[in-house]
């Protein structure tokens, strides 16, 4: 290697020497012109190469996510994920430039020391995800990420329930909605079950503090604490006399304004409330919930903690009858279901009751494997997401698994308000393909699929990436799936139907 590198350096040094010596030695005009042109060409080439490399670097930072998947599932979205025909990389670059400009001005002009870069970036990410307008597309704290990871193994922390955020109409508010934490399903043995929470409960307060749908800005807080009321009229100058008609309006509104002021200034933001409710060391609290329609206010006391819930429970209450209870679709649900079905086949079970009550969903992959264990190769449902060019695209959610040896003669699925997500898809496919009878109450109606991606700092982001449809193409988000037999106590009816052969 040394014998090759030395001549190369010598040749390069020789070129440099000849060029510079030509300027100093007074050589011919043509030789000097050639040397200058060579230098100009070299400079232009260097600038072009630098610009190209810099452009690639900037593009890698600012470009929209690509279609290539990485190990954690990040980047699983179209390169240009916008249906807006006016979208262009230039628009995207302008937005990023404006953001950097605002951040720079903030650093230069703000009167107080700024929060840390971590706090600023977290606020930016929250605002970015909130701008989508989907309550389930949001930033997850490390506490929430830990709770989600543990729930996949049946370890429930905090309340011990799966919750979602739903928009609830405001009475007298026209089309206005407020975001409310809603309980999806309540599993036995959890703090939520001990407190008496029910599927569908909307948690509105914690310890008497209203859960605000978003963080309130300084301007919002100032408006409710300056004593001038809501001011749906021209802004008032506190130093000037208040017009009589305005003073009368303020007096009329004062009781409600005082109540709103107290409520808002003591409020708990939605993100903090969600983080608290999944914290195993969160302590004891009093929850105010709205239950049913029309809503009835109920107060319950709960002690947050940890509960281990078996993902699958298999029972044989009758010689020929097997009951399979699925609590959630976690890491080992499909394997446990296969084991249970093999046990049913070995013990002579002929009829199956699949209990999906209070099963709030979980992993779509595990639910697909469970459908395969019960029915073999089958299409569990349809995922409707966005394709490469931002257009709606349907993708079949199918299982290629081989069915377990046990095949029931008749089967029943029990479901209720706590049956949600992947459990709703499983109930639908068992009815349409397996001929099962659905008994119980209408399901929750959670028809969206979320992708949860862990970030380097321990936080995570939850992004709604698709809507789920039943195998026959029916949307059930916000609607649920109706039972064949409406019953509050489904189990006796299911067992009787199977034994009678009706």
ROFIBA-522870 format. One line per 4 residues: number of its first residue (from 1); their letters; for each residue x, y, z of C-alpha. Coordinates in Angstrom, 1 decimal, decimal comma. Example, Ala and Ser with C-alpha at 12.3 -4.5 7.8 and 13.67 -1.06 7.14 Angstrom:
<atoms>
1 = AS = 12,3:-4,5:7,8  13,7:-1,1:7,1
</atoms>
This chain:
<atoms>
1 = XXXX = 0,0:0,0:0,0  2,9:2,4:0,8  4,4:1,9:-2,7  1,1:3,0:-4,2
5 = XXXX = 0,3:5,9:-2,0  3,6:7,7:-2,2  3,7:8,2:-6,0  0,1:9,4:-5,9
9 = XXXX = 1,0:12,1:-3,4  4,0:13,0:-5,4  2,0:13,4:-8,6  -0,6:15,5:-6,8
13 = XXXX = 2,2:17,6:-5,3  3,8:18,0:-8,7  0,6:19,3:-10,2  0,3:21,9:-7,5
17 = XXXX = 3,9:22,9:-7,9  3,7:23,4:-11,6  0,5:25,4:-11,3  1,8:27,9:-8,8
21 = XXXX = 5,2:28,0:-10,4  3,5:29,1:-13,7  2,1:32,1:-12,0  5,4:33,1:-10,4
25 = XXXX = 7,7:32,2:-13,2  6,1:34,4:-15,9  5,3:31,7:-18,3  3,3:32,2:-21,5
29 = XXXX = -0,2:33,8:-21,4  -1,8:30,6:-22,7  -0,2:28,5:-20,0  -1,4:31,0:-17,3
33 = XXXX = -5,0:31,0:-18,8  -5,1:27,2:-18,8  -4,0:27,1:-15,2  -6,7:29,6:-14,2
37 = XXXX = -9,3:27,7:-16,0  -8,2:24,5:-14,3  -8,5:26,2:-10,9  -12,0:27,6:-11,8
41 = XXXX = -13,2:24,2:-12,9  -11,8:22,6:-9,7  -13,6:25,2:-7,6  -16,9:24,8:-9,4
45 = XXXX = -16,7:21,1:-9,1  -16,0:21,3:-5,4  -18,9:23,7:-4,8  -21,2:21,5:-6,8
49 = XXXX = -20,2:18,4:-4,9  -20,6:20,2:-1,5  -24,1:21,5:-2,5  -25,2:18,1:-3,7
53 = XXXX = -24,0:16,5:-0,4  -25,6:19,2:1,7  -28,9:18,9:-0,3  -29,0:15,1:0,4
57 = XXXX = -28,4:15,8:4,1  -31,2:18,5:4,3  -33,5:16,3:2,3  -33,0:13,4:4,7
61 = XXXX = -34,0:15,6:7,6  -36,9:17,4:6,1  -38,4:15,0:3,6  -41,8:13,2:4,4
65 = XXXX = -41,5:9,6:5,7  -40,6:7,1:3,1  -42,3:3,8:2,3  -39,5:1,6:3,6
69 = XXXX = -40,1:0,0:7,0  -37,5:-0,1:9,6  -37,2:-2,6:12,5  -39,6:-0,6:14,8
73 = XXXX = -42,2:0,0:12,1  -41,2:3,7:11,7  -41,5:5,2:8,3  -44,4:2,9:7,3
77 = XXXX = -46,2:5,8:5,5  -46,2:7,1:2,0  -43,4:9,4:0,8  -45,9:12,1:0,1
81 = XXXX = -48,7:11,3:2,5  -51,0:14,1:1,5  -54,1:14,0:-0,7  -53,7:17,8:-1,3
85 = XXXX = -52,7:18,2:-4,9  -51,1:21,5:-4,0  -48,6:19,7:-1,7  -44,9:20,0:-2,8
89 = XXXX = -41,6:19,5:-1,2  -41,2:23,3:-1,4  -44,2:23,7:0,9  -42,8:21,2:3,3
93 = XXXX = -39,4:23,0:3,3  -41,1:26,4:3,9  -42,9:25,1:7,0  -39,7:23,7:8,4
97 = XXXX = -37,9:27,0:7,8  -40,7:28,9:9,5  -40,5:26,7:12,5  -36,7:27,2:12,8
101 = XXXX = -37,2:30,9:12,4  -39,8:31,1:15,2  -37,5:29,0:17,4  -34,6:31,4:16,7
105 = XXXX = -36,7:34,5:17,4  -37,9:32,9:20,6  -34,4:32,3:21,8  -33,4:35,9:20,9
109 = XXXX = -36,3:37,9:22,3  -38,1:35,9:25,0  -37,7:37,7:28,4  -37,3:34,7:30,6
113 = XXXX = -35,0:31,7:30,3  -36,5:29,2:27,9  -37,5:25,6:28,9  -35,0:22,9:28,0
117 = XXXX = -34,7:21,6:24,4  -36,4:18,4:25,6  -39,4:20,3:26,9  -39,7:22,5:23,8
121 = XXXX = -39,5:19,5:21,5  -42,1:17,6:23,5  -44,5:20,6:23,2  -43,8:20,8:19,5
125 = XXXX = -44,6:17,1:19,1  -47,8:17,3:21,1  -49,0:20,3:19,0  -48,0:18,5:15,8
129 = XXXX = -50,0:15,4:16,6  -52,9:17,3:18,0  -53,2:19,3:14,8  -54,4:16,0:13,1
133 = XXXX = -57,6:16,3:15,1  -57,6:12,6:16,0  -57,6:12,0:19,8  -55,9:8,7:19,5
137 = XXXX = -53,0:10,1:17,5  -50,9:11,6:20,3  -47,7:11,6:22,2  -47,3:8,8:24,8
141 = XXXX = -45,3:9,3:28,0  -42,7:6,7:29,2  -45,2:5,7:31,9  -47,9:5,0:29,3
145 = XXXX = -45,4:3,1:27,1  -44,4:0,9:30,0  -48,1:0,2:30,8  -48,8:-0,8:27,2
149 = XXXX = -45,8:-3,1:27,1  -46,9:-4,8:30,4  -50,5:-5,1:29,2  -49,4:-7,3:26,3
153 = XXXX = -48,4:-9,9:28,9  -51,5:-9,5:31,0  -50,0:-7,2:33,7  -52,5:-4,3:34,0
157 = XXXX = -51,2:-1,1:35,7  -53,0:1,9:37,1  -56,7:1,5:36,7  -56,1:-1,8:34,9
161 = XXXX = -58,3:-0,9:32,0  -58,0:0,1:28,4  -59,2:3,6:27,8  -59,7:5,7:24,7
165 = XXXX = -60,5:9,4:24,1  -63,8:10,0:22,5  -65,4:13,3:21,3  -68,7:13,8:23,2
169 = XXXX = -71,2:16,4:22,1  -71,7:19,4:24,4  -75,3:20,0:25,4  -76,6:23,1:23,6
173 = XXXX = -73,2:23,4:21,8  -74,4:22,6:18,3  -71,7:20,6:16,6  -69,2:21,3:19,4
177 = XXXX = -67,6:18,3:21,1  -65,3:17,8:24,1  -62,7:15,1:24,3  -63,4:12,7:27,2
181 = XXXX = -61,4:9,7:28,6  -63,7:6,7:28,0  -63,4:3,2:29,6  -63,4:0,5:27,0
185 = XXXX = -63,4:-2,7:29,0  -63,1:-3,7:32,7  -61,3:-6,9:33,5  -61,9:-8,9:36,7
189 = XXXX = -59,4:-8,4:39,5  -58,3:-5,0:38,4  -58,5:-1,7:40,4  -61,2:-0,5:38,0
193 = XXXX = -63,3:-3,6:38,7  -62,9:-3,2:42,4  -64,1:0,5:42,1  -67,2:-0,5:40,1
197 = XXXX = -66,2:1,1:36,8  -68,1:0,0:33,7  -67,4:-0,1:30,0  -68,5:3,1:28,4
201 = XXXX = -67,9:5,2:31,6  -66,6:8,7:30,7  -64,1:10,0:33,3  -64,7:13,7:33,6
205 = XXXX = -62,9:14,6:36,9  -60,1:13,3:39,1  -60,3:14,4:42,8  -62,8:17,2:41,8
209 = XXXX = -60,4:18,6:39,1  -62,0:18,8:35,7  -60,1:17,0:33,0  -59,5:19,7:30,3
213 = XXXX = -59,5:18,5:26,7  -56,2:20,3:26,1  -53,5:22,3:27,8  -54,8:25,8:28,4
217 = XXXX = -52,6:28,7:27,2  -51,7:31,7:29,3  -54,2:33,8:27,3  -57,0:31,4:28,1
221 = XXXX = -56,1:31,4:31,8  -55,9:35,2:31,8  -59,3:35,6:30,2  -61,0:33,7:33,0
225 = XXXX = -59,0:35,4:35,8  -59,0:39,1:34,9  -62,5:39,7:36,2  -63,8:41,0:32,9
229 = XXXX = -65,8:38,0:31,9  -65,8:36,1:28,6  -66,0:39,3:26,5  -67,9:38,1:23,5
233 = XXXX = -68,1:41,8:22,7  -65,5:44,4:22,0  -62,4:44,1:24,3  -62,7:46,3:27,5
237 = XXXX = -60,2:48,7:28,9  -60,2:48,3:32,7  -59,3:52,0:33,1  -62,4:53,2:31,3
241 = XXXX = -66,0:53,2:32,5  -68,0:50,1:31,4  -71,0:50,9:29,2  -74,3:50,1:31,0
245 = XXXX = -75,4:47,4:28,6  -72,0:45,7:28,9  -72,1:46,0:32,7  -75,5:44,3:32,7
249 = XXXX = -74,3:41,5:30,5  -71,3:41,0:32,8  -73,5:40,9:35,9  -75,8:38,4:34,3
253 = XXXX = -72,9:36,1:33,4  -70,9:36,5:36,6  -72,2:33,4:38,4  -71,4:31,1:35,5
257 = XXXX = -68,1:32,9:34,8  -67,1:32,4:38,4  -67,9:28,7:38,2  -66,0:28,4:34,9
261 = XXXX = -63,0:30,3:36,3  -62,7:28,0:39,3  -63,1:25,0:37,1  -60,5:25,9:34,5
265 = XXXX = -57,9:27,3:36,9  -58,0:24,0:38,9  -58,2:21,8:35,8  -56,0:18,8:34,9
269 = XXXX = -55,0:18,5:31,3  -56,0:15,4:29,3  -52,4:14,1:28,8  -51,6:14,3:32,5
273 = XXXX = -54,8:12,6:33,4  -54,1:9,7:31,0  -50,6:9,3:32,4  -51,9:9,3:36,0
277 = XXXX = -54,5:6,7:35,3  -52,0:4,1:34,1  -49,4:4,8:36,8  -49,2:1,8:39,2
281 = XXXX = -48,0:4,1:42,0  -50,6:6,8:41,4  -52,2:6,4:44,9  -55,9:6,7:45,8
285 = XXXX = -58,3:9,0:43,9  -61,9:9,8:43,5  -63,2:9,7:39,9  -66,2:11,5:38,6
289 = XXXX = -67,7:9,6:35,7  -70,7:10,1:33,4  -72,5:6,9:32,8  -75,2:6,0:30,3
293 = XXXX = -77,4:8,1:28,1  -78,8:10,4:29,4  -75,7:10,6:31,5  -75,8:10,0:35,2
297 = XXXX = -73,0:11,4:37,3  -71,3:8,7:39,5  -68,4:9,1:41,9  -66,1:6,2:42,6
301 = XXXX = -63,0:5,8:44,7  -60,1:3,8:43,2  -56,7:2,8:44,4  -54,3:2,6:41,4
305 = XXXX = -52,0:-0,5:41,4  -51,1:-3,6:39,4  -53,1:-6,7:38,6  -52,2:-9,8:36,6
309 = XXXX = -55,0:-11,0:34,4  -54,8:-14,3:32,5  -55,2:-13,6:28,8  -57,0:-16,9:28,1
313 = XXXX = -59,2:-19,0:30,4  -60,5:-22,4:29,3  -63,4:-24,1:31,2  -65,6:-27,2:30,7
317 = XXXX = -68,8:-26,5:32,7  -70,6:-29,4:30,9  -69,2:-32,7:29,6  -69,7:-31,7:26,0
321 = XXXX = -69,3:-27,9:26,3  -66,2:-25,8:26,3  -66,0:-22,2:27,3  -63,0:-20,2:26,1
325 = XXXX = -62,6:-16,7:27,6  -60,3:-14,3:25,9  -59,5:-11,2:28,0  -57,0:-9,5:25,6
329 = XXXX = -55,0:-10,2:22,5  -51,4:-10,1:23,9  -48,1:-11,8:23,1  -49,2:-15,4:23,9
333 = XXXX = -53,0:-15,3:23,3  -52,9:-17,3:20,1  -50,6:-20,0:21,6  -52,9:-20,3:24,7
337 = XXXX = -56,0:-20,6:22,5  -54,4:-23,4:20,4  -53,5:-25,3:23,6  -57,0:-24,8:25,0
341 = XXXX = -58,6:-26,0:21,7  -56,4:-29,1:21,7  -57,5:-29,8:25,3  -61,2:-29,5:24,3
345 = XXXX = -60,7:-31,9:21,4  -59,0:-34,5:23,7  -61,7:-34,3:26,3  -64,6:-34,8:23,9
349 = XXXX = -66,0:-31,3:23,8  -68,5:-30,8:21,0  -69,8:-27,2:21,4  -67,9:-24,0:22,0
353 = XXXX = -68,7:-20,8:23,8  -66,3:-18,0:23,0  -66,5:-15,3:25,7  -65,3:-11,9:24,3
357 = XXXX = -67,0:-9,8:26,9  -64,8:-7,0:28,3  -62,2:-8,0:25,7  -61,0:-4,5:24,6
361 = XXXX = -58,8:-5,8:21,7  -55,1:-5,7:21,4  -52,7:-7,1:18,8  -54,3:-7,5:15,4
365 = XXXX = -51,7:-10,1:14,6  -52,6:-12,2:17,6  -56,4:-11,9:16,7  -55,6:-13,1:13,2
369 = XXXX = -53,8:-16,1:14,6  -56,7:-16,9:16,9  -59,1:-16,7:13,9  -56,8:-19,1:12,1
373 = XXXX = -56,8:-21,5:15,1  -60,6:-21,5:15,1  -61,3:-21,5:11,4  -58,1:-22,2:9,5
377 = XXXX = -57,1:-19,9:6,5  -59,6:-17,1:6,8  -59,9:-13,3:6,2  -60,4:-11,7:9,6
381 = XXXX = -61,2:-8,3:8,1  -60,1:-5,4:6,0  -57,7:-2,6:6,8  -58,5:0,7:5,0
385 = XXXX = -55,5:3,0:5,0  -53,6:5,2:2,7  -51,7:4,0:-0,3  -48,5:5,3:-1,9
389 = XXXX = -50,1:8,3:-3,4  -52,2:9,2:-0,4  -55,4:7,5:-1,8  -57,5:5,2:0,2
393 = XXXX = -56,4:1,6:-0,1  -57,9:-1,6:1,3  -55,7:-4,5:2,5  -57,0:-7,9:3,5
397 = XXXX = -56,2:-9,0:7,1  -55,9:-12,8:6,5  -54,7:-15,8:8,4  -52,8:-18,7:6,8
401 = XXXX = -52,8:-20,7:10,0  -53,9:-24,3:10,2  -57,0:-24,7:12,3  -56,6:-26,6:15,6
405 = XXXX = -57,8:-30,3:15,6  -60,9:-29,3:17,6  -63,8:-28,2:15,4  -67,1:-27,5:17,3
409 = XXXX = -70,4:-28,6:16,0  -72,0:-25,4:17,2  -70,5:-22,2:18,6  -71,7:-19,1:20,3
413 = XXXX = -69,9:-15,8:20,8  -70,7:-13,7:23,9  -70,1:-10,0:23,7  -71,0:-6,7:25,4
417 = XXXX = -70,2:-3,0:25,5  -66,6:-3,9:26,5  -65,9:-5,9:23,3  -63,8:-3,7:21,1
421 = XXXX = -61,3:-3,5:18,3  -59,8:-6,8:17,2  -62,4:-8,7:19,4  -65,2:-7,1:17,3
425 = XXXX = -63,5:-8,4:14,1  -63,2:-11,9:15,5  -66,9:-11,9:16,5  -67,8:-10,8:13,0
429 = XXXX = -65,7:-13,4:11,2  -66,9:-16,2:13,5  -70,5:-15,3:12,5  -70,0:-14,8:8,8
433 = XXXX = -67,6:-17,7:8,2  -68,0:-20,0:11,2  -71,7:-19,7:11,6  -71,5:-18,7:15,2
437 = XXXX = -74,4:-17,0:17,0  -73,8:-13,7:18,7  -75,4:-13,2:22,1  -75,2:-10,3:24,4
441 = XXXX = -75,1:-6,5:23,9  -73,8:-4,3:21,0  -70,1:-3,9:21,0  -68,0:-0,8:21,7
445 = XXXX = -67,4:0,3:18,1  -63,7:0,8:18,1  -62,9:0,4:14,4  -59,5:2,0:14,2
449 = XXXX = -56,0:0,5:14,1  -53,1:2,3:15,8  -49,4:2,0:15,4  -47,4:2,6:18,5
453 = XXXX = -43,8:3,6:17,9  -41,2:3,9:20,7  -39,0:7,0:20,5  -35,3:7,2:21,6
457 = XXXX = -36,1:9,2:24,8  -38,6:6,7:26,2  -41,7:8,4:24,9  -43,8:7,0:22,1
461 = XXXX = -46,3:8,1:19,5  -49,6:6,5:18,8  -50,8:7,0:15,2  -54,1:5,9:13,8
465 = XXXX = -53,0:4,2:10,5  -56,1:2,4:9,3  -59,8:1,8:9,8  -61,0:-1,7:10,3
469 = XXXX = -63,9:-3,3:8,4  -65,6:-6,6:8,9  -64,9:-9,4:6,3  -67,9:-8,3:4,3
473 = XXXX = -66,7:-4,7:4,2  -68,8:-3,1:6,9  -67,5:-0,2:8,9  -68,2:-0,5:12,6
477 = XXXX = -66,2:2,4:14,1  -68,6:4,4:16,3  -71,4:1,9:15,6  -70,4:-1,4:17,0
481 = XXXX = -71,7:-4,9:16,0  -75,2:-5,9:16,9  -75,9:-9,3:18,5  -78,3:-11,9:17,1
485 = XXXX = -79,8:-12,2:20,6  -79,9:-9,2:22,9  -79,3:-10,2:26,4  -77,8:-8,7:29,6
489 = XXXX = -76,8:-12,0:31,0  -75,5:-13,9:27,9  -74,0:-17,0:29,4  -77,1:-19,0:30,5
493 = XXXX = -78,8:-18,2:27,2  -75,7:-19,3:25,2  -75,4:-22,6:27,1  -79,1:-23,4:26,8
497 = XXXX = -79,0:-22,6:23,1  -76,1:-25,0:22,5  -77,5:-27,8:24,7  -81,0:-27,6:23,1
501 = XX = -79,6:-27,4:19,6  -81,9:-24,5:18,7
</atoms>
